[in-house]
Amino acid sequence: MKRILNSLPVLWALLAIPAAIVIYRYWSGDMVYGEVVHASGQWSAGLLIATLAVTPVRLAFRRARWPSWLVRRRRALGVATFGYALLHTLVYLARKKDLSRIVEEGLEPGLLTGWIALLVFLVLAVTSNDASVRRLGPGWKRLHRLVYLGAALTFAHWLLTAFDMTRGVIFLAVLAMLEAFRLVRSRQAS
């Protein structure tokens, strides 16, 4: 069982299950466009929070061994975050189809923040591999700190485009508390 839990392909399969369900339900007509966009965006934001929660969890449980399991899988969570953001975007693009309309809407603040966040996460996803870590050296860590900019843009996008901001505000509050904890604990350790 321990070997299965440590298997990256098993983790990828688990991370893909919600996307498979959403896509299946959309193609079968059981889910409409707005529900798919909402679900894929929410999964992306949730995985983003899970990715960013790894360090606060490690700091909170310094003596425990299990946070190291999360640390070793943080890149997979980050790439899955991008995968759900990409699904979110592809569903939007498939629905709109008209490039001039996409560009026009993309210049509005709510969608512009989403497009910039997607570009940030694209850069992070493309460089989330061992070869990039070796090639970029210390610059890799500096580059991946852009995740905080991507997170800010993601939640700005959510709050600017949502019909109901309640869930977005709750997700943002959770992220803010995790980051505040991380900053406090990091300062205490230094």
C-alpha positions as a printed NumPy array, in Angstrom:
array([[  0.   ,   0.   ,   0.   ],
       [  2.839,   2.373,   0.849],
       [  4.358,   1.835,  -2.615],
       [  1.018,   2.684,  -4.261],
       [  0.681,   5.888,  -2.236],
       [  4.208,   6.902,  -3.251],
       [  3.539,   6.276,  -6.936],
       [  3.414,   9.444,  -9.012],
       [  1.221,   7.815, -11.711],
       [ -1.353,   6.952,  -9.03 ],
       [ -1.311,  10.565,  -7.828],
       [ -1.76 ,  11.794, -11.42 ],
       [ -4.679,   9.399, -11.898],
       [ -6.321,  10.667,  -8.713],
       [ -5.784,  14.284,  -9.732],
       [ -7.327,  13.58 , -13.148],
       [-10.533,  11.979, -11.837],
       [-12.446,  15.258, -11.276],
       [-11.519,  16.485, -14.771],
       [-12.635,  13.2  , -16.31 ],
       [-15.958,  13.425, -14.48 ],
       [-16.509,  17.051, -15.523],
       [-15.646,  16.334, -19.17 ],
       [-17.833,  13.226, -19.254],
       [-20.781,  15.058, -17.696],
       [-20.366,  17.954, -20.155],
       [-20.197,  15.696, -23.217],
       [-23.162,  13.647, -22.001],
       [-25.224,  16.812, -21.577],
       [-25.483,  16.387, -17.826],
       [-23.544,  19.621, -17.214],
       [-23.844,  22.984, -18.958],
       [-21.073,  25.346, -20.035],
       [-21.276,  27.582, -16.948],
       [-21.056,  24.6  , -14.603],
       [-17.99 ,  23.264, -16.415],
       [-16.238,  26.631, -16.343],
       [-17.078,  27.006, -12.664],
       [-16.023,  23.452, -11.714],
       [-12.722,  23.561, -13.608],
       [-11.875,  26.99 , -12.209],
       [-12.753,  25.916,  -8.694],
       [-10.624,  22.769,  -8.969],
       [ -7.727,  24.868, -10.251],
       [ -8.055,  27.308,  -7.339],
       [ -8.401,  24.47 ,  -4.832],
       [ -5.289,  22.735,  -6.138],
       [ -3.459,  26.064,  -6.096],
       [ -4.309,  26.417,  -2.407],
       [ -3.217,  22.812,  -1.78 ],
       [  0.077,  23.524,  -3.55 ],
       [  0.682,  26.674,  -1.547],
       [ -0.37 ,  24.933,   1.679],
       [  2.566,  22.506,   1.498],
       [  5.057,  24.886,   3.111],
       [  2.709,  26.026,   5.931],
       [  1.89 ,  22.364,   6.654],
       [  5.596,  21.508,   6.743],
       [  6.239,  24.445,   9.082],
       [  3.32 ,  23.506,  11.333],
       [  4.426,  19.876,  11.641],
       [  8.21 ,  20.216,  11.68 ],
       [  8.806,  16.993,  13.6  ],
       [  6.382,  14.847,  11.587],
       [  7.57 ,  12.8  ,   8.617],
       [  4.408,  12.902,   6.501],
       [  4.792,  16.536,   5.307],
       [  7.857,  15.43 ,   3.343],
       [  5.49 ,  13.3  ,   1.22 ],
       [  3.631,  16.508,   0.305],
       [  6.863,  18.394,  -0.387],
       [  7.96 ,  15.686,  -2.857],
       [  4.616,  15.98 ,  -4.688],
       [  4.228,  19.751,  -4.667],
       [  5.28 ,  20.068,  -8.317],
       [  2.62 ,  17.529,  -9.354],
       [ -0.008,  19.563,  -7.502],
       [  1.206,  22.73 ,  -9.209],
       [  1.106,  21.169, -12.671],
       [ -2.393,  19.828, -11.934],
       [ -3.38 ,  23.38 , -10.954],
       [ -2.288,  24.481, -14.432],
       [ -4.082,  21.53 , -16.025],
       [ -7.402,  22.549, -14.503],
       [ -6.785,  26.201, -15.434],
       [ -6.095,  25.054, -19.004],
       [ -9.316,  23.011, -19.048],
       [-11.144,  26.092, -17.735],
       [ -9.666,  28.165, -20.578],
       [-10.243,  25.59 , -23.316],
       [-13.925,  25.273, -22.405],
       [-14.218,  29.072, -22.559],
       [-12.454,  29.219, -25.946],
       [-14.566,  26.392, -27.392],
       [-17.716,  28.208, -26.357],
       [-16.712,  31.654, -27.646],
       [-15.068,  30.51 , -30.908],
       [-14.851,  34.079, -32.304],
       [-11.291,  35.402, -31.925],
       [-12.332,  39.072, -32.047],
       [-14.845,  38.471, -29.244],
       [-12.244,  36.561, -27.199],
       [ -9.749,  39.424, -27.575],
       [-12.38 ,  42.057, -26.757],
       [-13.513,  40.199, -23.625],
       [ -9.904,  39.377, -22.759],
       [ -9.101,  43.061, -22.348],
       [-11.73 ,  43.458, -19.629],
       [-10.147,  43.38 , -16.134],
       [-11.869,  40.178, -15.004],
       [-10.674,  38.143, -17.966],
       [ -7.342,  39.939, -18.37 ],
       [ -6.333,  38.869, -14.859],
       [ -7.259,  35.292, -15.807],
       [ -5.203,  35.367, -19.014],
       [ -2.142,  36.744, -17.212],
       [ -2.538,  34.144, -14.439],
       [ -2.714,  31.408, -17.087],
       [  0.534,  32.672, -18.668],
       [  2.253,  32.717, -15.268],
       [  1.111,  29.153, -14.576],
       [  2.163,  28.068, -18.078],
       [  5.728,  29.235, -17.376],
       [  5.693,  27.477, -14.007],
       [  4.242,  24.243, -15.452],
       [  6.764,  24.134, -18.315],
       [  9.641,  24.551, -15.847],
       [  8.298,  22.092, -13.259],
       [ 10.69 ,  19.304, -14.102],
       [ 14.103,  18.143, -12.933],
       [ 15.845,  19.319, -16.115],
       [ 14.609,  22.888, -15.573],
       [ 15.632,  22.781, -11.914],
       [ 19.173,  21.781, -12.979],
       [ 19.334,  24.236, -15.898],
       [ 18.033,  27.247, -13.961],
       [ 19.856,  26.494, -10.709],
       [ 19.012,  29.03 ,  -7.983],
       [ 16.974,  31.   , -10.527],
       [ 14.406,  28.186, -10.582],
       [ 13.255,  28.963,  -7.059],
       [ 13.082,  32.695,  -7.808],
       [ 11.055,  31.973, -10.956],
       [  8.641,  29.733,  -9.071],
       [  7.938,  32.473,  -6.565],
       [  5.78 ,  33.857,  -9.37 ],
       [  3.191,  31.426,  -8.034],
       [  2.192,  34.165,  -5.57 ],
       [  1.548,  36.599,  -8.431],
       [ -0.395,  33.85 , -10.22 ],
       [ -2.452,  33.235,  -7.083],
       [ -3.272,  36.932,  -6.675],
       [ -4.302,  37.15 , -10.332],
       [ -6.353,  33.942, -10.067],
       [ -8.393,  35.256,  -7.178],
       [ -8.751,  38.691,  -8.787],
       [-10.102,  36.886, -11.882],
       [-12.492,  34.835,  -9.774],
       [-13.813,  37.79 ,  -7.79 ],
       [-14.147,  40.048, -10.86 ],
       [-16.028,  37.464, -12.944],
       [-18.136,  35.59 , -10.386],
       [-21.886,  35.906, -10.204],
       [-21.592,  34.992,  -6.529],
       [-18.273,  35.855,  -4.88 ],
       [-18.916,  33.941,  -1.644],
       [-16.905,  30.825,  -2.473],
       [-14.092,  32.879,  -4.007],
       [-13.85 ,  35.002,  -0.867],
       [-13.761,  31.85 ,   1.296],
       [-10.997,  30.298,  -0.832],
       [ -9.065,  33.578,  -0.747],
       [ -9.435,  33.805,   3.047],
       [ -8.073,  30.266,   3.441],
       [ -5.116,  31.132,   1.219],
       [ -4.48 ,  34.382,   3.109],
       [ -4.484,  32.556,   6.467],
       [ -2.077,  29.907,   5.144],
       [  0.278,  32.539,   3.777],
       [  0.131,  34.608,   6.956],
       [  0.992,  31.485,   8.954],
       [  3.872,  30.693,   6.554],
       [  5.3  ,  34.211,   6.878],
       [  5.032,  34.249,  10.685],
       [  6.59 ,  30.786,  11.046],
       [  9.367,  31.575,   8.562],
       [ 10.292,  34.727,  10.452],
       [ 10.247,  32.87 ,  13.777],
       [ 12.618,  30.264,  12.349],
       [ 15.156,  32.844,  11.148]])
